[in-house]
Amino acid sequence: MINGESIINHPIRWAMIGGGKDSFIGYIHRSSALRDCSFNLSAGVFTRDIKKCRDFGVSIGVDPQRCYPDYKTMFAEESKRSDGIEAITIATPNNTHYEISKAALEAGLHVICEKPLCFKTEEAEELAALTREKKLIYGVTYGYSGFQMIQQARKMVASGDLGKIRLVNMQFAYGSFNTGSAEASNNFVKWRMDPAVSGPSFIIADVGTHTLFLSETIVPQLEIEKLLCVKQSFVETRQLEDNAYVLLQYKGGAAGMLWVSAVNSGSGHGQKIRIVGEKASIEWWDEHPNQLRYEIEGEPQRILDRGSKYLYPEAVEEDRIAGGHPEGLFESWSNLYRRYAVAIDAAARKDYEFLKNYWYPDVNAGARGIQFVNTCVKSADAGSIWVDY
Ligand SMILES: NC(=O)c1ccc[n+]([C@@H]2O[C@H](COP(=O)([O-])OP(=O)(O)OC[C@H]3O[C@@H](n4cnc5c(N)ncnc54)[C@H](O)[C@@H]3O)[C@@H](O)[C@H]2O)c1
């Protein structure tokens, strides 16, 4: 059980780039990072307007002298201080991630970055290589992977509870952008539909990579051999897809499917993953994240609940309150930030042996997401043909 005590040498001096007052995702980063005494928010470039950046920084307790107009100034100024920043989070729109990540790694800073890391597969490989070369930590905020029932699912598959895995059925299909008025009234939706800012894909990159990472977490042994993608823009003014289906063929014979959508009218969030084995299946739905459905062929369905004694130890060690009380997305993210902190602490102590086996969504997971997005786009643009992975 986690109760918030510090478990590392010292709180990591941390800065944010993006995630300002007007942002969609900034608050959950701060709330999660600051929860377990592992990070101190020491500096930031919360937005591009320096006045707004300072006003906001001061309102959340950051020294106004350490609120900067851009990331280059921040890296330069902070490197002169004996108490300068050690790690950054990048929560800006997609087209800035690669440039900021590269500069941060070159400046010797640990990075926690929003997905997608970049647009091109070669850029992702470059960031992965730079992270290795500099012996730094690079975490990616695949925020759903911190849920305890995902760790339970991972352990159940590893323990053979399902038998050999045959099928992976994934969806992340919500309805809230089902008309063009979504981008007309919200800036954070508008840039997502612009290829220059969003990248070569909207919905596959924005949400599909989350569910893909859940599948990689639960069934790490499955490797994609080839895929076929068909994508649509149901809102005609959109340049990027707002719906897509992807068929997956894994090495060794397993098969998979992913449905991603922003136009699934009436659906709240709609992220689900079902893993089907020879003996049994499990299913997780992010709208009920404290539960995992467990269906053994020929037996009544079971609902496994977070915080229960019958779960694997890996599924209860990150509980923050006893079972029966709901935990949610903020706790899942907090679990990930705690893992990034432990990894950064280990890297600072040069404990590379520990890091070899320590799980967290890392730069390789981020790079696999880029490869997935680009292969989907390649397949769809070629007329929805099977493409080798
Ligand atoms: N992991 C998740 O579950 C999740 C959820 C939502 C968004 N995201 C990702 O987070 C990122 C941000 O998304 P959002 O929805 O919060 O966007 P947003 O448009 O709501 O917020 C972006 C923030 O970055 C600031 N900003 C923009 N350019 C900047 C720059 N050059 N320097 C400093 N600040 C800058 C803006 O002022 C704003 O505060 C995107 O990459 C998105 O894909 C991830």
The ligand as a MOL file (V3000), in Angstrom:
LIG
                    3D

  0  0  0     0  0            999 V3000
M  V30 BEGIN CTAB
M  V30 COUNTS 44 48 0 0 0
M  V30 BEGIN ATOM
M  V30 1 N -1.5520 10.9280 -21.8290 0
M  V30 2 C -2.8070 11.3070 -22.0180 0
M  V30 3 O -3.7380 10.6370 -21.6090 0
M  V30 4 C -3.0710 12.5970 -22.7480 0
M  V30 5 C -4.3100 13.2200 -22.6500 0
M  V30 6 C -4.4850 14.4600 -23.2780 0
M  V30 7 C -3.4440 15.0250 -23.9870 0
M  V30 8 N -2.2560 14.3710 -24.1000 0 CHG=1
M  V30 9 C -1.1280 14.9620 -24.8440 0
M  V30 10 O -0.6630 16.0810 -24.1090 0
M  V30 11 C -0.2060 17.0860 -24.9820 0
M  V30 12 C -0.9290 18.3840 -24.6640 0
M  V30 13 O -2.3030 18.1870 -24.9100 0
M  V30 14 P -3.4290 19.1360 -24.2980 0
M  V30 15 O -4.7180 18.5230 -24.6690 0
M  V30 16 O -3.1350 19.4150 -22.8690 0 CHG=-1
M  V30 17 O -3.1800 20.4420 -25.1760 0
M  V30 18 P -3.6920 21.9220 -24.8480 0
M  V30 19 O -3.7200 22.6290 -26.1320 0
M  V30 20 O -4.9220 21.8820 -24.0000 0
M  V30 21 O -2.5250 22.5070 -23.9010 0
M  V30 22 C -1.2170 22.7510 -24.3910 0
M  V30 23 C -0.4760 23.6390 -23.3950 0
M  V30 24 O 0.8580 23.8490 -23.8580 0
M  V30 25 C 1.1370 25.2760 -23.9250 0
M  V30 26 N 2.0900 25.4640 -25.0060 0
M  V30 27 C 1.8760 25.3560 -26.3370 0
M  V30 28 N 3.0320 25.4890 -27.0090 0
M  V30 29 C 3.9980 25.7200 -26.0940 0
M  V30 30 C 5.4080 25.9290 -26.1600 0
M  V30 31 N 6.0510 25.9590 -27.3210 0
M  V30 32 N 6.0860 26.1100 -24.9930 0
M  V30 33 C 5.4230 26.0770 -23.8090 0
M  V30 34 N 4.1040 25.8800 -23.6840 0
M  V30 35 C 3.4020 25.6850 -24.8130 0
M  V30 36 C -0.2290 25.9130 -24.1340 0
M  V30 37 O -0.2420 27.2650 -23.7320 0
M  V30 38 C -1.0910 25.0300 -23.2270 0
M  V30 39 O -0.9700 25.4280 -21.8850 0
M  V30 40 C -0.4590 16.5600 -26.3930 0
M  V30 41 O 0.7230 16.0210 -26.9080 0
M  V30 42 C -1.4850 15.4800 -26.2110 0
M  V30 43 O -1.3660 14.4400 -27.1780 0
M  V30 44 C -2.0650 13.1800 -23.4980 0
M  V30 END ATOM
M  V30 BEGIN BOND
M  V30 1 1 1 2
M  V30 2 2 2 3
M  V30 3 1 2 4
M  V30 4 1 4 5
M  V30 5 2 4 44
M  V30 6 2 5 6
M  V30 7 1 6 7
M  V30 8 2 7 8
M  V30 9 1 8 9
M  V30 10 1 8 44
M  V30 11 1 9 10
M  V30 12 1 9 42
M  V30 13 1 10 11
M  V30 14 1 11 12
M  V30 15 1 11 40
M  V30 16 1 12 13
M  V30 17 1 13 14
M  V30 18 2 14 15
M  V30 19 1 14 16
M  V30 20 1 14 17
M  V30 21 1 17 18
M  V30 22 2 18 19
M  V30 23 1 18 20
M  V30 24 1 18 21
M  V30 25 1 21 22
M  V30 26 1 22 23
M  V30 27 1 23 24
M  V30 28 1 23 38
M  V30 29 1 24 25
M  V30 30 1 25 26
M  V30 31 1 25 36
M  V30 32 1 26 27
M  V30 33 1 26 35
M  V30 34 2 27 28
M  V30 35 1 28 29
M  V30 36 1 29 30
M  V30 37 2 29 35
M  V30 38 1 30 31
M  V30 39 2 30 32
M  V30 40 1 32 33
M  V30 41 2 33 34
M  V30 42 1 34 35
M  V30 43 1 36 37
M  V30 44 1 36 38
M  V30 45 1 38 39
M  V30 46 1 40 41
M  V30 47 1 40 42
M  V30 48 1 42 43
M  V30 END BOND
M  V30 END CTAB
M  END
